[in-house]
Amino acid sequence: MTGDEFVTGPHRVDTPHPGLVHALADLWGQVTIAGGGVGFGPADPVEEVRAAASSVIDDVAARRAHLITIGRSHELVGAAVLVPGRYPVSRHTAELSLLMVHPDLWGRGWGRQLVEAAVSQARAIGVEKLELVARSGAGLEEFYTALGWVESGRWPGSVRVAEGDDRDRVWFTRDV
């Protein structure tokens, strides 16, 4: 199935189910292999992706992060992770630390819906300012700018996707 006719969500996950680590790791791997800028390169070990997924779900279960998902026929096909500021001086802020949509659904508006749901969740928990970090070279700068985010900084060559493929780390901010 390649259409989005049966996609549901976005949904906020309050209590992660036992299979969510596997589902998130699988989605993360598929997005990575397709060239998505989600923190890993295609040659990175599957165990590292699974450990990252497990860490995200642990944070959601402990209420240190908020997970918003979209699904298709009982398959996780999109996720956004919102991490509120931890310390008193930053509790009015949060980071959109992860945004992924299954490659079959790229360009169909699901990423936008996940970002909008994350912004709504931020507003609901009293967050006033959001930040995120994206890597250059994947069309993300244009995507986030179109959604009202403002580029706030850039670190040239600080993301090594593969040997000889260095990209910029780009910081974005947005008022809620």
C-alpha positions in Angstrom: 0.0 0.0 0.0 1.5 3.3 -1.0 -1.4 5.7 -0.6 -2.4 7.8 2.4 -6.1 6.9 2.2 -6.0 4.9 5.4 -3.6 7.2 7.4 -4.9 8.3 10.7 -3.7 10.9 13.1 -1.9 12.8 14.4 -2.4 11.1 17.8 -0.7 11.9 21.0 0.8 8.8 22.7 0.3 9.0 26.5 1.1 5.4 27.3 3.5 3.6 24.9 2.5 0.1 24.0 5.0 -2.8 24.1 5.6 -2.9 20.3 6.3 0.8 20.0 10.1 0.6 20.3 10.2 -1.8 17.4 7.8 0.2 15.3 9.7 3.5 15.9 13.0 1.8 15.1 11.6 0.4 11.9 10.2 3.7 10.8 13.5 5.4 11.8 15.4 2.9 9.7 13.2 3.3 6.6 13.4 7.1 6.8 17.2 6.9 7.2 17.7 4.5 4.2 15.5 6.8 2.1 17.8 9.8 2.9 15.8 11.5 5.6 17.7 13.7 7.9 16.9 12.0 11.2 20.2 11.5 13.0 21.6 8.4 11.3 23.2 7.5 8.0 22.4 4.4 6.0 25.6 2.6 7.2 24.9 3.1 10.9 24.2 -0.1 12.9 20.6 -1.1 13.4 21.3 -1.6 17.1 22.1 2.1 17.4 18.7 3.0 15.8 16.9 0.6 18.1 18.7 2.1 21.2 17.7 5.6 20.1 14.1 4.4 19.6 14.1 2.8 23.0 15.5 6.0 24.6 12.7 8.0 23.0 10.0 5.6 24.3 11.6 5.6 27.8 11.4 9.4 27.8 7.7 9.3 26.7 6.9 6.7 29.4 8.6 8.9 32.0 6.8 12.0 30.8 10.0 13.7 29.8 8.9 13.9 26.1 5.7 14.0 24.1 5.2 11.6 21.2 2.8 12.4 18.4 2.2 9.7 15.7 0.4 8.9 12.5 -0.5 5.4 11.5 -1.6 3.3 8.5 -3.3 -0.1 8.9 -1.7 -0.6 12.3 1.7 0.5 11.1 3.6 3.5 12.5 4.2 5.8 9.5 5.0 9.1 11.2 6.3 10.5 14.5 7.2 13.8 16.1 8.9 14.1 19.5 8.6 17.2 21.6 10.9 17.6 24.6 10.1 20.4 27.1 12.8 22.4 28.7 14.1 20.5 31.7 15.5 23.3 33.9 13.6 26.3 35.5 15.1 28.8 33.2 14.0 26.9 30.1 10.6 25.5 31.1 8.9 27.9 28.8 10.7 26.3 25.8 10.7 22.9 24.1 12.6 21.2 21.3 11.0 19.4 18.4 13.7 16.8 18.6 12.5 14.4 15.9 10.2 14.5 12.9 9.8 11.5 10.6 7.3 10.5 8.0 7.5 7.2 6.0 9.0 7.8 2.6 5.8 6.5 0.9 4.1 9.6 2.3 6.7 12.3 1.7 5.2 15.4 0.0 1.6 14.6 1.0 1.3 17.0 4.0 1.8 14.6 6.8 5.0 16.2 8.0 3.2 19.5 8.2 0.4 17.9 10.2 2.8 16.4 12.6 4.6 19.8 13.1 1.2 21.5 13.6 0.2 18.9 16.2 3.5 19.3 18.0 3.0 23.1 18.1 -0.5 22.5 19.5 0.8 20.2 22.1 3.5 22.7 23.0 0.8 25.4 23.4 -1.3 23.0 25.6 1.6 22.4 28.0 2.4 26.1 28.3 5.4 26.3 26.0 6.1 29.7 24.5 9.2 29.0 22.3 10.3 26.1 20.2 13.6 25.1 18.7 14.8 22.3 16.4 18.0 21.3 14.7 17.9 20.1 11.1 20.7 19.1 8.7 21.2 20.8 5.4 20.9 19.1 2.0 17.6 17.3 2.6 15.1 20.2 1.8 14.4 20.7 5.5 15.4 24.3 5.5 12.7 25.2 3.0 10.2 22.9 4.8 10.6 24.5 8.2 10.8 28.0 6.9 7.5 27.5 5.1 5.9 26.5 8.4 7.0 29.7 10.2 10.3 28.6 11.7 13.2 31.0 11.5 16.8 30.0 10.9 18.8 31.0 14.0 22.2 29.6 13.4 24.3 27.2 11.3 27.4 25.1 11.9 29.0 24.3 8.6 30.1 20.7 8.0 29.1 19.5 11.5 27.0 16.6 10.3 28.8 13.7 8.6 26.2 11.6 6.8 29.0 9.5 5.2 32.6 9.9 4.4 32.9 12.9 2.0 29.3 13.9 2.7 29.4 16.6 5.3 26.3 18.8 5.9 25.5 21.9 8.0 23.7 21.7 11.3 20.9 24.3 11.1 19.1 25.7 14.2 15.5 26.9 13.9 13.3 28.7 16.4 9.6 29.6 16.5 7.3 31.3 18.9 4.2 29.4 19.9 
